[in-house]
Amino acid sequence: MTNRTVLKSQRPFLYRSLASYLREVFGRTLRKVPIDPGFGCPNRDGSIGADGCAFCRMSTFVPEHARGDLSPVEQISRARKGRKPEPFIAYLQAGTGTYTTPERFGDLVETICNLPDVAGLFVGTRPDFVDGAVLDTLKPWIHRKLVWLELGLQSANDRTLQRIGRGHGLDSFTKARHLASERGIPVLAHVILGLPGEGPEEMMGTASYLAEQMIEGVKIHHLQVIRGTRMEEMLRSGEVTPLTMDSYPALVAGFLKRLPPYTVIHRLLADALGDLLVAPQWPEREKVIQAIRRHMLQEGKWQGRLYEKGSV
């Protein structure tokens, strides 16, 4: 792990949020600007699959300012139009951020990192499309910008990964995480709670795996069934039952208890998707976060509690 991810040794209050981490690094929070690099997805173009992940509808990851035939620089310009100049984090969000040639990826990283006011670069990608060449491109920037590698894990259970059509196994994540660690690049794992076939034991198993990996960051999502996805078909056939709002705070708290106290929690739940969201229909985001915090306070739970006891 890098020095920038372990700035405070004391136990965080409830959990170590992204906002608090950014204040530690920069003295303030920073806005993230999502970008579509235009690389597509190997799980849709036939490289490793054609149907994509069961939960994914790619258009939901492309923000409004990135729509149309725009370069990443043009997307950033559109997103910041009318705003006063201030530092921000560029986020390769849509598609697979490293699914291209080393030369093209290197050009993109250099272009973005040299833009005015870019304080950091978060690269979202699949673990099976991370290699030494990709990471060697990012390494020179880690002491000049806030660089994070975001890897879609979703679950540490290979049966689950196969069930949802990820097209890779847990070993791909383990390998990518190891390669990044060797170069001092912090890794963030995306996980989904409530995937078909998983109960609390499997979900907590993912948390324990990430604790063993000494993971620097985690994004926790609840499974959302999006219109037009294979997950919607699985919902109709009874193969998946969405989590209830009442059960979610305890699941998140259990997950956080198993993680190291220094792990940065970038997200606690998925964003609502308007008319595209089939299920579950929950209250607004802040109310869910308040419910999670209230549960943790009432039950005396905090991030790292089980990790500190060595019982993950």
C-alpha positions as CSV (number, residue, x, y, z in Angstrom):
1,M,0.0,0.0,0.0
2,T,1.2,3.6,-0.6
3,N,1.8,6.3,2.0
4,R,-1.1,8.2,0.6
5,T,-3.6,5.5,1.7
6,V,-2.3,5.2,5.3
7,L,-2.2,8.8,6.5
8,K,-4.0,8.2,9.8
9,S,-3.3,5.2,12.0
10,Q,-6.2,5.7,14.5
11,R,-9.5,3.9,14.1
12,P,-11.9,5.9,11.9
13,F,-15.3,7.0,13.2
14,L,-17.6,4.3,11.8
15,Y,-15.8,4.0,8.5
16,R,-13.1,5.8,6.5
17,S,-15.0,7.6,3.8
18,L,-13.6,8.9,0.5
19,A,-14.5,12.5,1.5
20,S,-12.4,12.2,4.7
21,Y,-9.5,10.6,2.8
22,L,-9.5,13.4,0.2
23,R,-9.4,15.9,3.0
24,E,-6.4,14.1,4.5
25,V,-4.6,14.2,1.1
26,F,-5.7,17.6,-0.3
27,G,-7.2,19.4,2.7
28,R,-10.5,19.5,0.9
29,T,-12.8,17.2,-1.1
30,L,-12.5,17.1,-4.9
31,R,-15.0,16.5,-7.6
32,K,-14.6,13.5,-9.9
33,V,-15.2,13.9,-13.6
34,P,-16.2,10.6,-15.2
35,I,-14.8,9.9,-18.7
36,D,-15.6,7.4,-21.4
37,P,-12.2,6.6,-23.0
38,G,-14.0,4.9,-25.9
39,F,-12.3,1.5,-25.5
40,G,-15.4,-0.6,-25.2
41,C,-15.7,-3.8,-23.3
42,P,-14.1,-7.2,-24.2
43,N,-17.1,-9.0,-22.6
44,R,-19.4,-7.5,-25.3
45,D,-17.3,-7.3,-28.5
46,G,-16.6,-11.1,-28.6
47,S,-13.0,-10.9,-27.2
48,I,-14.1,-12.9,-24.2
49,G,-17.8,-12.7,-24.4
50,A,-20.7,-11.1,-26.3
51,D,-23.5,-10.7,-23.7
52,G,-21.7,-8.7,-21.0
53,C,-22.1,-9.1,-17.3
54,A,-25.7,-10.0,-16.3
55,F,-26.1,-6.8,-14.2
56,C,-24.6,-4.4,-16.7
57,R,-26.2,-1.9,-19.2
58,M,-23.2,0.0,-20.5
59,S,-25.1,3.2,-21.3
60,T,-25.7,3.7,-17.6
61,F,-22.0,4.3,-17.0
62,V,-21.7,7.1,-19.6
63,P,-22.5,10.5,-18.1
64,E,-24.4,13.1,-20.1
65,H,-21.3,15.2,-20.7
66,A,-19.5,12.2,-22.3
67,R,-22.2,11.3,-24.8
68,G,-21.6,11.9,-28.5
69,D,-18.4,11.5,-30.4
70,L,-16.2,13.4,-28.0
71,S,-12.6,12.9,-27.0
72,P,-11.8,12.6,-23.3
73,V,-10.4,16.1,-23.3
74,E,-13.7,17.4,-24.9
75,Q,-15.7,15.5,-22.3
76,I,-13.8,17.1,-19.4
77,S,-14.2,20.5,-21.0
78,R,-18.0,20.0,-21.3
79,A,-18.3,18.7,-17.8
80,R,-16.4,21.8,-16.4
81,K,-18.1,24.4,-18.5
82,G,-19.3,27.3,-16.4
83,R,-17.4,26.1,-13.3
84,K,-14.6,28.1,-11.7
85,P,-11.2,26.5,-12.1
86,E,-10.4,24.1,-9.3
87,P,-8.6,20.8,-8.8
88,F,-10.5,17.6,-9.8
89,I,-10.0,13.9,-10.3
90,A,-10.4,12.4,-13.8
91,Y,-12.1,9.1,-13.7
92,L,-12.0,6.5,-16.6
93,Q,-15.4,5.1,-15.8
94,A,-17.2,3.8,-18.9
95,G,-16.2,0.6,-20.5
96,T,-12.9,-1.0,-19.7
97,G,-10.3,1.7,-19.1
98,T,-7.3,-0.4,-20.1
99,Y,-8.8,-2.3,-23.1
100,T,-6.5,-0.8,-25.7
101,T,-2.8,-0.9,-26.8
102,P,-0.1,0.2,-24.3
103,E,0.7,3.1,-26.6
104,R,-2.8,4.4,-26.8
105,F,-3.3,4.0,-23.1
106,G,0.0,5.8,-22.4
107,D,-1.0,8.7,-24.6
108,L,-4.4,9.0,-22.8
109,V,-2.8,9.0,-19.4
110,E,-0.2,11.6,-20.3
111,T,-2.8,13.8,-22.0
112,I,-5.2,13.7,-19.0
113,C,-2.5,14.1,-16.3
114,N,-1.0,17.1,-18.0
115,L,-4.4,19.0,-18.2
116,P,-4.7,22.0,-15.9
117,D,-6.3,21.3,-12.5
118,V,-6.1,17.5,-12.8
119,A,-5.1,16.4,-9.3
120,G,-5.7,12.7,-9.8
121,L,-6.6,9.9,-12.1
122,F,-8.8,6.9,-11.2
123,V,-8.7,4.1,-13.8
124,G,-11.7,1.8,-13.8
125,T,-11.1,-1.5,-15.6
126,R,-11.4,-5.3,-15.5
127,P,-8.7,-7.3,-13.5
128,D,-8.0,-9.5,-16.5
129,F,-7.0,-6.5,-18.6
130,V,-4.3,-5.3,-16.2
131,D,-0.7,-6.2,-16.9
132,G,2.8,-4.9,-16.2
133,A,2.7,-2.5,-19.2
134,V,-0.5,-0.8,-18.0
135,L,0.9,-0.4,-14.5
136,D,4.3,0.8,-15.7
137,T,2.4,3.5,-17.5
138,L,0.7,4.6,-14.3
139,K,3.7,4.2,-12.0
140,P,5.6,7.4,-13.0
141,W,2.5,9.5,-12.0
142,I,1.9,8.1,-8.5
143,H,4.1,10.8,-6.8
144,R,2.7,13.6,-9.0
145,K,-1.0,12.8,-9.0
146,L,-3.4,10.8,-6.9
147,V,-3.6,7.6,-8.9
148,W,-5.9,4.7,-8.1
149,L,-6.6,1.5,-10.0
150,E,-10.3,0.5,-9.8
151,L,-10.9,-3.2,-10.5
152,G,-14.3,-4.8,-10.9
153,L,-14.3,-7.8,-8.6
154,Q,-18.1,-8.0,-7.6
155,S,-17.6,-11.2,-5.7
156,A,-14.7,-13.4,-4.4
157,N,-16.7,-16.5,-5.2
158,D,-15.8,-18.1,-8.6
159,R,-19.2,-19.7,-8.9
160,T,-20.9,-16.3,-8.6
161,L,-18.5,-14.8,-11.1
162,Q,-19.4,-17.5,-13.6
163,R,-23.2,-17.2,-12.8
164,I,-23.2,-13.5,-13.6
165,G,-21.0,-13.9,-16.7
166,R,-17.9,-11.9,-15.6
167,G,-15.6,-13.8,-17.9
168,H,-12.8,-14.0,-15.4
169,G,-12.1,-15.7,-12.1
170,L,-10.8,-14.6,-8.7
171,D,-7.3,-15.4,-9.7
172,S,-7.3,-12.5,-12.2
173,F,-8.1,-10.1,-9.5
174,T,-5.4,-11.5,-7.2
175,K,-2.8,-11.3,-9.9
176,A,-3.7,-7.7,-10.9
177,R,-3.8,-6.6,-7.2
178,H,-0.3,-8.1,-6.7
179,L,1.2,-6.4,-9.8
180,A,-0.2,-3.1,-8.7
181,S,1.1,-3.5,-5.1
182,E,4.6,-4.2,-6.4
183,R,4.5,-0.8,-8.1
184,G,2.9,1.1,-5.2
185,I,-0.4,1.7,-7.0
186,P,-3.4,1.6,-4.7
187,V,-6.3,-0.7,-5.7
188,L,-10.0,-0.2,-5.3
189,A,-12.3,-3.2,-5.5
190,H,-15.9,-2.9,-6.8
191,V,-18.2,-5.3,-5.0
192,I,-21.9,-6.0,-5.3
193,L,-24.0,-7.3,-2.3
194,G,-27.0,-9.4,-3.1
195,L,-25.8,-11.2,-6.2
196,P,-27.8,-14.3,-7.2
197,G,-26.8,-17.4,-5.2
198,E,-25.1,-15.4,-2.5
199,G,-26.2,-15.2,1.1
200,P,-24.5,-13.4,4.0
201,E,-21.7,-16.0,4.2
202,E,-20.6,-15.5,0.6
203,M,-20.8,-11.7,0.9
204,M,-18.7,-11.7,4.1
205,G,-16.3,-14.1,2.4
206,T,-15.6,-11.4,-0.2
207,A,-14.9,-8.9,2.6
208,S,-12.5,-11.4,4.3
209,Y,-10.7,-12.0,1.0
210,L,-10.2,-8.2,0.5
211,A,-8.9,-7.9,4.1
212,E,-6.4,-10.7,3.3
213,Q,-5.4,-8.7,0.3
214,M,-4.9,-5.6,2.5
215,I,-7.0,-3.7,-0.1
216,E,-6.6,0.1,-0.1
217,G,-10.2,0.9,-1.3
218,V,-13.6,-0.6,-1.8
219,K,-16.8,0.5,-3.5
220,I,-19.8,-1.3,-2.2
221,H,-22.9,-1.5,-4.3
222,H,-26.3,-3.2,-3.7
223,L,-27.5,-5.3,-6.6
224,Q,-29.7,-3.2,-8.8
225,V,-31.8,-4.9,-11.5
226,I,-31.6,-2.7,-14.6
227,R,-34.1,-2.8,-17.5
228,G,-32.8,-4.7,-20.5
229,T,-30.2,-6.7,-18.7
230,R,-29.9,-10.5,-18.2
231,M,-30.4,-9.8,-14.5
232,E,-33.9,-8.6,-15.3
233,E,-34.6,-12.0,-16.9
234,M,-33.2,-13.7,-13.8
235,L,-35.5,-11.6,-11.6
236,R,-38.5,-12.5,-13.7
237,S,-37.6,-16.2,-13.4
238,G,-37.0,-16.1,-9.7
239,E,-33.3,-16.7,-9.9
240,V,-32.6,-13.5,-8.0
241,T,-34.3,-11.8,-5.1
242,P,-33.3,-8.1,-4.5
243,L,-32.1,-7.2,-1.0
244,T,-34.5,-5.3,1.2
245,M,-33.7,-1.9,2.6
246,D,-34.2,-3.3,6.1
247,S,-31.5,-5.9,5.6
248,Y,-28.9,-3.7,3.9
249,P,-27.5,-1.8,6.9
250,A,-26.5,-4.9,8.7
251,L,-24.9,-6.4,5.6
252,V,-22.8,-3.3,5.0
253,A,-21.8,-3.1,8.6
254,G,-20.7,-6.7,8.6
255,F,-18.7,-6.1,5.5
256,L,-17.0,-3.0,6.9
257,K,-16.2,-4.8,10.2
258,R,-14.0,-7.2,8.3
259,L,-12.0,-4.7,6.3
260,P,-8.8,-3.1,7.5
261,P,-9.4,0.3,9.2
262,Y,-7.2,2.1,6.6
263,T,-9.3,0.9,3.6
264,V,-10.9,3.9,2.0
265,I,-14.7,3.3,1.5
266,H,-15.5,5.1,-1.8
267,R,-19.1,4.1,-1.9
268,L,-21.7,2.4,0.3
269,L,-24.5,1.7,-2.2
270,A,-25.3,2.0,-5.9
271,D,-26.8,5.1,-7.4
272,A,-30.5,5.1,-8.4
273,L,-31.0,4.9,-12.2
274,G,-34.5,6.5,-12.6
275,D,-36.8,4.7,-15.1
276,L,-34.2,2.1,-15.9
277,L,-34.3,0.7,-12.4
278,V,-36.6,-2.3,-12.1
279,A,-35.7,-3.3,-8.5
280,P,-35.2,-2.6,-5.6
281,Q,-37.0,0.7,-5.2
282,W,-35.3,2.3,-2.2
283,P,-35.5,5.7,-0.6
284,E,-33.1,8.4,-1.7
285,R,-29.4,7.8,-1.2
286,E,-28.8,9.9,1.9
287,K,-31.6,8.1,3.8
288,V,-29.9,4.7,3.1
289,I,-26.6,6.1,4.3
290,Q,-28.2,7.5,7.4
291,A,-29.8,4.0,8.1
292,I,-26.3,2.4,7.7
293,R,-24.7,4.9,10.1
294,R,-27.6,4.6,12.6
295,H,-27.3,0.8,12.6
296,M,-23.5,0.9,13.2
297,L,-23.9,3.4,16.0
298,Q,-26.7,1.5,17.7
299,E,-25.0,-1.9,17.4
300,G,-21.5,-0.6,18.3
301,K,-20.0,-1.6,15.0
302,W,-17.1,0.1,13.1
303,Q,-14.8,-0.5,10.2
304,G,-12.0,-2.9,11.1
305,R,-13.5,-4.1,14.3
306,L,-13.2,-7.8,13.4
307,Y,-10.0,-7.2,11.4
308,E,-8.3,-5.7,14.5
309,K,-9.3,-8.8,16.5
310,G,-7.8,-11.0,13.8
311,S,-11.2,-12.8,13.3
312,V,-12.0,-12.0,9.7
